[in-house]
Amino acid sequence: MKALVVPSKESRNVSQLKIMDVAIPEITDDEILIKLHAVGLNPVDFKLVEGHHPAWTYLHILGLDAAGEIVKIGANIKNFQVGDKVFYHGDLSKNCCFAEYAKANYHYVSKIPTGVSYEDAASVLCNGMTAYAAIHRKMNLTGKKTILIHAGAGGVGSIAIQLAKLTHLKVITTVSTHKIGWVKQLKPDLIINYKTEDTSKKVAEYTNNVGVDLIVNTVGVNEAQKDLTRLAYNGALITIVGEPKLDNYDLSSMGQSVLSVNLGGAHQQPQIDDLSTMAADLGQLLAEKKLQSIITKTISFDQIADGLQDLIEHKVSGKIIATLE
Ligand SMILES: NC(=O)c1ccc[n+]([C@@H]2O[C@H](COP(=O)([O-])OP(=O)(O)OC[C@H]3O[C@@H](n4cnc5c(N)ncnc54)[C@H](OP(=O)(O)O)[C@@H]3O)[C@@H](O)[C@H]2O)c1
């Protein structure tokens, strides 16, 4: 089968990825073989190319977010059958899904609801489940009114805005100038151009100097440090890419919390089934049209490396999906 591979331990740049012919994976009794139709591109894909995982062997098949059709089933599996349309977020320590076929342990696989395309299913996995985990696994929403979601035009941010609106929070989001137009369609209550405006000042104005109840930070430690001062009493900061230093900040005096999300960590834990629960919930929201599609570009399998380069250069709003025929 055709696969996009990291050829060797020395390959550390997306320009070194190669499309090669490799064997179709063999499945165990707990695994499913899937013929892939759509795969999602995420920053973690290029970060893994740069950093590799110690458990990888080479050729390593890249990719984590997959949607396709079951073609073979392990003997222990009762809740799926050949022909089922499924989607999942794979384990980054293993070969995965930038390929014509991939295998997955059934614990983290979900069925795609009727009426949802392979492309849309693949577009809410790593990013959508991270947004979902931030809002529905980490936050206490009781009595909360406002949320700041950084990088609202990003894969995580654009789903987080929609999930937060569904819980009736007032949503403030940050974006750069050229992504403002796109993010407007998600109907955040306040858009801050973080390149030209002072985010802390705008948040203070919007909240009458109370501060914001909740923050989802997908952009990094420097911004997370500033986020502490933007939080209201009893507020919570959810970090996706690194926690702020707390040496000079007294969280407890304001009853505040800093919480982290590590989606892929579930693959090594007994809570692995929650990956399929979260994907199923997101699929249902797509089926009920409560989540709108965030796909802005659909590319062919041969263009995945270029798509990853676009992510590196922050050229992407929403999501890039690659299709396989
Ligand atoms: N911990 C986890 O489990 C987990 C899971 C999923 C993702 N992540 C990480 O979360 C991050 C976001 O993922 P994603 O899929 O949303 O990426 P994405 O679609 O590439 O969006 C990220 C966007 O953030 C914007 N940005 C950069 N600096 C910013 C700042 N200071 N303020 C506001 N926006 C800023 C950039 O757009 P502009 O600057 O052009 O506006 C960039 O395109 C990535 O680093 C990813 O690896 C972690």
Ligand as a Chemical Component Dictionary entry (heavy atoms), coordinates in Angstrom:
data_LIG
# 
_chem_comp.id                   LIG 
_chem_comp.type                 NON-POLYMER 
_chem_comp.pdbx_formal_charge   0 
_chem_comp.three_letter_code    LIG 
# 
loop_
_chem_comp_atom.comp_id 
_chem_comp_atom.atom_id 
_chem_comp_atom.alt_atom_id 
_chem_comp_atom.type_symbol 
_chem_comp_atom.charge 
_chem_comp_atom.model_Cartn_x 
_chem_comp_atom.model_Cartn_y 
_chem_comp_atom.model_Cartn_z 
_chem_comp_atom.pdbx_ordinal 
LIG N1  N1  N 0  -1.821 18.966 24.601 1  
LIG C1  C1  C 0  -2.498 18.331 23.669 2  
LIG O1  O1  O 0  -3.027 17.235 23.911 3  
LIG C2  C2  C 0  -2.684 18.956 22.318 4  
LIG C3  C3  C 0  -3.680 18.484 21.473 5  
LIG C4  C4  C 0  -3.903 19.137 20.269 6  
LIG C5  C5  C 0  -3.102 20.212 19.894 7  
LIG N2  N2  N 1  -2.097 20.606 20.706 8  
LIG C6  C6  C 0  -1.242 21.750 20.337 9  
LIG O2  O2  O 0  -2.067 22.906 20.377 10 
LIG C7  C7  C 0  -1.588 23.859 19.455 11 
LIG C8  C8  C 0  -2.733 24.358 18.579 12 
LIG O3  O3  O 0  -3.198 23.297 17.767 13 
LIG P1  P1  P 0  -4.136 23.624 16.527 14 
LIG O4  O4  O 0  -4.524 22.342 15.906 15 
LIG O5  O5  O -1 -5.205 24.551 16.951 16 
LIG O6  O6  O 0  -3.097 24.420 15.601 17 
LIG P2  P2  P 0  -3.353 25.344 14.334 18 
LIG O7  O7  O 0  -4.623 24.952 13.656 19 
LIG O8  O8  O 0  -2.103 25.362 13.553 20 
LIG O9  O9  O 0  -3.609 26.790 14.955 21 
LIG C9  C9  C 0  -2.623 27.419 15.697 22 
LIG C10 C10 C 0  -2.685 28.908 15.390 23 
LIG O10 O10 O 0  -2.343 29.647 16.545 24 
LIG C11 C11 C 0  -2.154 30.988 16.124 25 
LIG N3  N3  N 0  -1.291 31.678 17.085 26 
LIG C12 C12 C 0  0.032  31.570 17.252 27 
LIG N4  N4  N 0  0.445  32.361 18.276 28 
LIG C13 C13 C 0  -0.652 32.984 18.749 29 
LIG C14 C14 C 0  -0.904 33.912 19.811 30 
LIG N5  N5  N 0  0.077  34.362 20.591 31 
LIG N6  N6  N 0  -2.179 34.293 20.036 32 
LIG C15 C15 C 0  -3.192 33.849 19.284 33 
LIG N7  N7  N 0  -3.020 32.969 18.259 34 
LIG C16 C16 C 0  -1.756 32.544 18.001 35 
LIG C17 C17 C 0  -1.566 30.893 14.722 36 
LIG O11 O11 O 0  -2.364 31.649 13.829 37 
LIG P3  P3  P 0  -2.094 33.195 13.517 38 
LIG O12 O12 O 0  -0.897 33.628 14.311 39 
LIG O13 O13 O 0  -1.883 33.304 12.067 40 
LIG O14 O14 O 0  -3.364 33.875 13.958 41 
LIG C18 C18 C 0  -1.676 29.392 14.390 42 
LIG O15 O15 O 0  -2.080 29.152 13.055 43 
LIG C19 C19 C 0  -0.463 23.182 18.665 44 
LIG O16 O16 O 0  0.782  23.578 19.212 45 
LIG C20 C20 C 0  -0.711 21.713 18.912 46 
LIG O17 O17 O 0  0.453  20.922 18.780 47 
LIG C21 C21 C 0  -1.866 20.010 21.925 48 
# 
loop_
_chem_comp_bond.comp_id 
_chem_comp_bond.atom_id_1 
_chem_comp_bond.atom_id_2 
_chem_comp_bond.value_order 
_chem_comp_bond.pdbx_ordinal 
LIG N1  C1  SING 1  
LIG C1  O1  DOUB 2  
LIG C1  C2  SING 3  
LIG C2  C3  SING 4  
LIG C2  C21 DOUB 5  
LIG C3  C4  DOUB 6  
LIG C4  C5  SING 7  
LIG C5  N2  DOUB 8  
LIG N2  C6  SING 9  
LIG N2  C21 SING 10 
LIG C6  O2  SING 11 
LIG C6  C20 SING 12 
LIG O2  C7  SING 13 
LIG C7  C8  SING 14 
LIG C7  C19 SING 15 
LIG C8  O3  SING 16 
LIG O3  P1  SING 17 
LIG P1  O4  DOUB 18 
LIG P1  O5  SING 19 
LIG P1  O6  SING 20 
LIG O6  P2  SING 21 
LIG P2  O7  DOUB 22 
LIG P2  O8  SING 23 
LIG P2  O9  SING 24 
LIG O9  C9  SING 25 
LIG C9  C10 SING 26 
LIG C10 O10 SING 27 
LIG C10 C18 SING 28 
LIG O10 C11 SING 29 
LIG C11 N3  SING 30 
LIG C11 C17 SING 31 
LIG N3  C12 SING 32 
LIG N3  C16 SING 33 
LIG C12 N4  DOUB 34 
LIG N4  C13 SING 35 
LIG C13 C14 SING 36 
LIG C13 C16 DOUB 37 
LIG C14 N5  SING 38 
LIG C14 N6  DOUB 39 
LIG N6  C15 SING 40 
LIG C15 N7  DOUB 41 
LIG N7  C16 SING 42 
LIG C17 O11 SING 43 
LIG C17 C18 SING 44 
LIG O11 P3  SING 45 
LIG P3  O12 DOUB 46 
LIG P3  O13 SING 47 
LIG P3  O14 SING 48 
LIG C18 O15 SING 49 
LIG C19 O16 SING 50 
LIG C19 C20 SING 51 
LIG C20 O17 SING 52 
# 
